[in-house]
């Protein structure tokens, strides 16, 4: 007997699923990516953090880093603004407390997701670097001063 043909998730469905469970399980989140999929967050390079994570293991490691830094991290106010079967673009927010500094951080993200065969091929996000520095870096005033020079 043949297995039922399950339809593959489109880009919007993947984005909504990814943001719905908000990295509560980094390994599960990474499994949503294609084997050669990538997660990119270019503005973190400002802090010496790699801007691209390729492959499920690297992606899961980065997501665990985020969970450790902001244990209460959960996306909210999710809006998918552009929706095609292969690509979605959305905005979403989170508010959490940094485990490094005890400071609150609020972020408005925007992300572009490219889907391929029901998996995430590429997820590229942007965030407010200033808010990350203020909440996550113990000597954030020094970092912010350097950023403005």
Backbone as CSV, one residue per row, in Angstrom:
resi,resn,N_x,N_y,N_z,CA_x,CA_y,CA_z,C_x,C_y,C_z
1,UNK,0.833,-1.177,0.000,0.000,0.000,0.000,0.883,1.248,0.000
2,UNK,0.556,2.199,-0.862,1.338,3.426,-0.965,1.012,4.374,0.184
3,UNK,2.044,5.081,0.626,1.826,6.096,1.654,1.099,7.281,1.028
4,UNK,0.302,7.951,1.824,-0.408,9.125,1.332,0.596,10.193,0.931
5,UNK,0.301,10.859,-0.165,1.150,11.951,-0.618,0.823,13.203,0.200
6,UNK,1.689,13.553,1.113,1.469,14.741,1.931,1.972,15.960,1.171
7,UNK,1.189,17.008,1.162,1.627,18.210,0.461,2.750,18.871,1.254
8,UNK,3.656,19.465,0.508,4.794,20.136,1.131,4.380,21.524,1.576
9,UNK,4.973,21.977,2.665,4.656,23.298,3.195,5.228,24.375,2.277
10,UNK,4.441,25.443,2.109,4.941,26.570,1.334,5.692,27.528,2.261
11,UNK,6.230,28.600,1.699,7.065,29.525,2.461,6.308,30.166,3.623
12,UNK,5.076,30.596,3.388,4.305,31.235,4.460,4.042,30.251,5.596
13,UNK,3.664,29.032,5.259,3.411,28.023,6.294,4.670,27.755,7.111
14,UNK,5.814,27.685,6.450,7.078,27.471,7.163,7.395,28.650,8.082
15,UNK,7.189,29.871,7.589,7.472,31.048,8.415,6.565,31.079,9.640
16,UNK,5.288,30.806,9.444,4.356,30.822,10.575,4.678,29.722,11.584
17,UNK,5.049,28.545,11.103,5.418,27.458,12.015,6.699,27.797,12.766
18,UNK,7.685,28.308,12.055,8.966,28.664,12.668,8.769,29.708,13.765
19,UNK,8.016,30.758,13.474,7.824,31.815,14.469,6.865,31.399,15.584
20,UNK,5.977,30.448,15.319,5.002,30.025,16.333,5.653,29.351,17.527
21,UNK,6.648,28.494,17.284,7.241,27.838,18.454,8.517,28.521,18.904
22,UNK,8.865,29.608,18.263,9.848,30.572,18.763,11.154,29.980,19.277
23,UNK,11.665,29.009,18.621,12.963,28.427,18.995,12.945,27.764,20.365
24,UNK,11.768,27.405,20.866,11.722,26.706,22.161,12.514,25.414,22.102
25,UNK,12.575,24.822,20.919,13.339,23.597,20.709,14.277,23.836,19.526
26,UNK,15.514,24.276,19.798,16.441,24.614,18.718,16.663,23.490,17.709
27,UNK,16.707,22.264,18.184,16.926,21.136,17.276,15.727,20.961,16.337
28,UNK,14.526,21.077,16.891,13.313,20.968,16.073,13.258,22.103,15.054
29,UNK,13.614,23.301,15.469,13.627,24.443,14.549,14.613,24.195,13.411
30,UNK,15.785,23.668,13.735,16.800,23.398,12.712,16.345,22.318,11.742
31,UNK,15.527,21.385,12.207,15.028,20.319,11.332,14.065,20.843,10.273
32,UNK,13.574,22.058,10.445,12.713,22.666,9.428,13.515,23.092,8.194
33,UNK,14.833,23.142,8.332,15.710,23.577,7.246,16.105,22.392,6.374
34,UNK,16.354,22.669,5.100,16.923,21.661,4.207,18.294,21.279,4.756
35,UNK,18.786,20.108,4.382,20.094,19.669,4.887,21.178,20.701,4.619
36,UNK,21.106,21.358,3.467,22.095,22.381,3.128,21.527,23.788,3.319
37,UNK,20.462,23.901,4.101,19.825,25.192,4.341,20.711,26.113,5.158
38,UNK,20.353,27.393,5.135,21.156,28.388,5.847,20.256,29.378,6.580
39,UNK,20.762,29.839,7.719,20.138,30.911,8.483,21.141,32.048,8.513
40,UNK,20.701,33.231,8.117,21.589,34.392,8.085,20.995,35.524,8.910
41,UNK,21.877,36.201,9.645,21.473,37.374,10.414,22.655,38.350,10.370
42,UNK,22.793,39.051,9.235,23.995,39.823,8.922,24.439,40.832,9.966
43,UNK,23.507,41.509,10.631,23.910,42.578,11.534,24.606,42.086,12.796
44,UNK,24.564,40.808,13.094,25.289,40.299,14.266,26.797,40.323,14.054
45,UNK,27.235,40.446,12.812,28.675,40.533,12.536,29.291,41.731,13.258
46,UNK,28.485,42.751,13.532,28.935,43.925,14.276,29.540,43.529,15.622
47,UNK,29.051,42.428,16.195,29.497,41.983,17.513,30.473,40.820,17.443
48,UNK,30.976,40.529,16.249,31.919,39.427,16.103,31.258,38.065,16.085
49,UNK,29.946,38.024,15.905,29.199,36.769,15.827,29.047,36.425,14.346
50,UNK,29.259,35.172,13.966,29.085,34.821,12.549,27.701,35.233,12.045
51,UNK,27.652,35.625,10.783,26.390,36.096,10.214,25.649,35.014,9.440
52,UNK,26.287,33.859,9.219,25.620,32.768,8.507,25.885,31.439,9.208
53,UNK,24.834,30.630,9.269,24.906,29.285,9.836,24.346,28.351,8.779
54,UNK,25.179,27.442,8.302,24.777,26.556,7.205,24.760,25.118,7.698
55,UNK,23.679,24.418,7.397,23.511,23.046,7.853,22.777,23.013,9.184
56,UNK,22.054,21.932,9.401,21.181,21.833,10.580,21.930,21.904,11.904
57,UNK,23.096,21.293,11.972,23.848,21.298,13.237,24.272,22.717,13.616
58,UNK,24.805,23.461,12.653,25.229,24.841,12.917,24.034,25.720,13.266
59,UNK,22.932,25.523,12.555,21.718,26.302,12.815,21.192,26.007,14.219
60,UNK,21.133,24.746,14.595,20.664,24.372,15.937,21.567,24.979,17.008
61,UNK,22.869,24.991,16.768,23.806,25.580,17.719,23.558,27.067,17.921
62,UNK,23.313,27.782,16.824,23.026,29.212,16.940,21.710,29.442,17.674
63,UNK,20.691,28.668,17.340,19.400,28.835,18.006,19.515,28.542,19.501
64,UNK,20.345,27.579,19.886,20.560,27.298,21.306,21.258,28.475,21.979
65,UNK,22.220,29.085,21.285,22.901,30.287,21.779,21.874,31.385,22.075
66,UNK,20.931,31.587,21.155,19.890,32.604,21.339,19.017,32.254,22.541
67,UNK,18.633,30.981,22.672,17.814,30.550,23.819,18.552,30.772,25.135
68,UNK,19.843,30.488,25.142,20.628,30.679,26.360,20.758,32.163,26.705
69,UNK,20.888,33.002,25.693,21.029,34.440,25.902,19.709,35.074,26.348
70,UNK,18.615,34.634,25.761,17.278,35.177,26.072,16.316,34.020,26.315
71,UNK,16.342,33.439,27.519,15.537,32.242,27.793,14.035,32.410,27.551
72,UNK,13.500,33.588,27.701,12.067,33.799,27.507,11.691,34.187,26.088
73,UNK,12.600,33.993,25.181,12.437,34.405,23.781,11.232,33.738,23.126
74,UNK,10.265,34.539,22.707,9.123,34.043,21.932,8.679,35.137,20.985
75,UNK,8.518,34.783,19.712,8.044,35.755,18.738,6.570,36.063,18.969
76,UNK,6.186,37.298,18.664,4.796,37.718,18.746,4.526,38.741,17.645
77,UNK,3.273,39.094,17.476,2.868,40.074,16.456,3.429,39.726,15.077
78,UNK,3.227,38.502,14.686,3.765,37.983,13.427,2.876,38.442,12.276
79,UNK,3.507,39.086,11.294,2.785,39.557,10.111,3.541,39.096,8.876
80,UNK,2.903,38.284,8.053,3.496,37.897,6.773,3.018,38.925,5.759
81,UNK,3.965,39.675,5.193,3.638,40.795,4.317,3.735,40.444,2.834
82,UNK,4.595,39.513,2.500,4.743,39.050,1.121,4.698,37.534,1.164
83,UNK,3.904,36.963,0.281,3.647,35.525,0.344,3.553,34.943,-1.062
84,UNK,4.541,34.138,-1.436,4.476,33.340,-2.657,4.762,31.904,-2.223
85,UNK,4.523,30.908,-3.068,4.810,29.536,-2.635,6.268,29.318,-2.215
86,UNK,7.206,29.997,-2.872,8.629,29.774,-2.587,9.241,30.790,-1.632
87,UNK,8.601,31.958,-1.462,9.196,32.990,-0.621,8.141,33.668,0.245
88,UNK,8.576,34.035,1.441,7.723,34.817,2.338,8.596,35.878,2.994
89,UNK,7.988,37.006,3.271,8.661,38.085,3.975,7.736,38.524,5.091
90,UNK,8.271,38.612,6.299,7.424,38.972,7.420,8.132,39.821,8.448
91,UNK,7.328,40.364,9.350,7.819,41.107,10.507,7.307,40.411,11.756
92,UNK,8.111,40.442,12.810,7.724,39.834,14.076,8.573,40.451,15.166
93,UNK,8.100,40.345,16.391,8.755,40.988,17.531,9.000,39.989,18.653
94,UNK,9.862,40.395,19.559,9.970,39.685,20.829,10.454,40.653,21.886
95,UNK,10.114,40.345,23.116,10.628,41.051,24.283,11.106,39.970,25.240
96,UNK,12.330,40.107,25.710,12.900,39.114,26.628,13.922,39.806,27.519
97,UNK,14.436,39.060,28.476,15.465,39.562,29.379,16.755,38.810,29.088
98,UNK,17.837,39.556,28.928,19.138,38.961,28.644,19.681,38.242,29.875
99,UNK,20.143,37.019,29.682,20.745,36.268,30.788,22.123,36.816,31.140
100,UNK,22.733,37.582,30.248,24.068,38.135,30.513,24.020,39.399,31.351
101,UNK,23.014,40.249,31.115,22.986,41.552,31.774,21.758,41.778,32.647
102,UNK,20.722,40.966,32.478,19.474,41.178,33.197,18.633,42.299,32.610
103,UNK,19.086,42.863,31.494,18.347,43.948,30.851,17.298,43.392,29.895
104,UNK,16.227,44.149,29.766,15.165,43.786,28.828,15.568,44.207,27.419
105,UNK,15.196,43.387,26.459,15.440,43.717,25.049,14.138,43.521,24.283
106,UNK,13.834,44.505,23.453,12.674,44.409,22.556,13.210,44.516,21.139
107,UNK,12.781,43.605,20.294,13.252,43.583,18.912,12.087,43.525,17.943
108,UNK,12.211,44.275,16.871,11.349,44.120,15.709,12.242,43.525,14.632
109,UNK,11.939,42.305,14.247,12.687,41.609,13.203,11.953,41.749,11.882
110,UNK,12.694,41.612,10.811,12.054,41.281,9.547,12.856,40.155,8.939
111,UNK,12.155,39.260,8.268,12.816,38.077,7.734,12.288,37.686,6.369
112,UNK,13.192,37.152,5.578,12.854,36.609,4.257,13.159,35.125,4.285
113,UNK,12.171,34.330,3.929,12.314,32.881,3.928,12.164,32.373,2.501
114,UNK,13.095,31.527,2.089,13.014,30.852,0.795,12.779,29.378,1.082
115,UNK,11.707,28.842,0.508,11.342,27.439,0.707,11.725,26.624,-0.523
116,UNK,12.100,25.379,-0.241,12.415,24.443,-1.319,12.019,23.047,-0.860
117,UNK,11.144,22.407,-1.600,10.692,21.050,-1.273,10.141,20.930,0.148
118,UNK,9.399,21.941,0.591,8.758,21.887,1.899,9.671,22.153,3.080
119,UNK,10.893,22.594,2.808,11.865,22.909,3.871,12.368,24.339,3.676
120,UNK,13.006,24.866,4.698,13.600,26.200,4.604,14.973,26.067,3.949
121,UNK,15.139,26.705,2.817,16.429,26.719,2.119,17.284,27.861,2.661
122,UNK,16.635,29.012,2.879,17.332,30.182,3.415,16.353,30.994,4.247
123,UNK,16.803,31.378,5.430,16.038,32.309,6.262,17.014,33.419,6.623
124,UNK,16.717,34.620,6.162,17.601,35.766,6.402,16.824,36.788,7.225
125,UNK,17.372,37.128,8.389,16.704,38.059,9.296,17.548,39.303,9.506
126,UNK,16.873,40.371,9.861,17.543,41.607,10.257,16.938,42.049,11.583
127,UNK,17.764,42.724,12.369,17.323,43.173,13.684,17.976,44.495,14.019
128,UNK,17.614,45.045,15.145,18.148,46.309,15.624,19.411,46.028,16.438
129,UNK,20.570,46.280,15.848,21.852,46.009,16.513,22.008,46.816,17.793
130,UNK,21.514,48.027,17.798,21.604,48.890,18.970,20.926,48.240,20.172
131,UNK,19.732,47.698,19.969,18.995,47.051,21.061,19.716,45.799,21.550
132,UNK,20.316,45.052,20.627,21.077,43.855,21.009,22.249,44.252,21.896
133,UNK,23.002,45.270,21.481,24.162,45.707,22.263,23.742,46.178,23.647
134,UNK,22.718,46.993,23.699,22.264,47.538,24.975,21.850,46.449,25.957
135,UNK,21.192,45.427,25.470,20.667,44.391,26.358,21.646,43.268,26.634
136,UNK,22.551,42.994,25.712,23.331,41.762,25.794,24.796,41.926,26.149
137,UNK,25.328,43.101,25.950,26.756,43.304,26.177,26.934,44.048,27.497
138,UNK,27.648,43.444,28.472,27.791,44.090,29.778,28.295,45.534,29.700
139,UNK,29.287,45.808,28.857,29.799,47.170,28.715,29.257,47.772,27.421
140,UNK,27.942,47.796,27.307,27.307,48.195,26.048,27.583,49.647,25.677
141,UNK,27.807,50.504,26.638,28.076,51.906,26.300,29.355,52.027,25.473
142,UNK,30.369,51.237,25.805,31.615,51.250,25.042,31.384,50.729,23.629
143,UNK,30.639,49.654,23.502,30.336,49.091,22.178,29.558,50.098,21.347
144,UNK,28.563,50.714,21.946,27.739,51.674,21.213,28.563,52.879,20.779
145,UNK,29.466,53.313,21.626,30.333,54.438,21.269,31.176,54.079,20.051
146,UNK,31.740,52.863,20.038,32.551,52.423,18.894,31.713,52.325,17.627
147,UNK,30.468,51.878,17.760,29.592,51.756,16.591,29.308,53.118,15.972
148,UNK,29.258,54.153,16.786,28.914,55.483,16.298,30.120,56.264,15.795
149,UNK,31.314,55.757,16.035,32.527,56.465,15.581,32.719,56.334,14.096
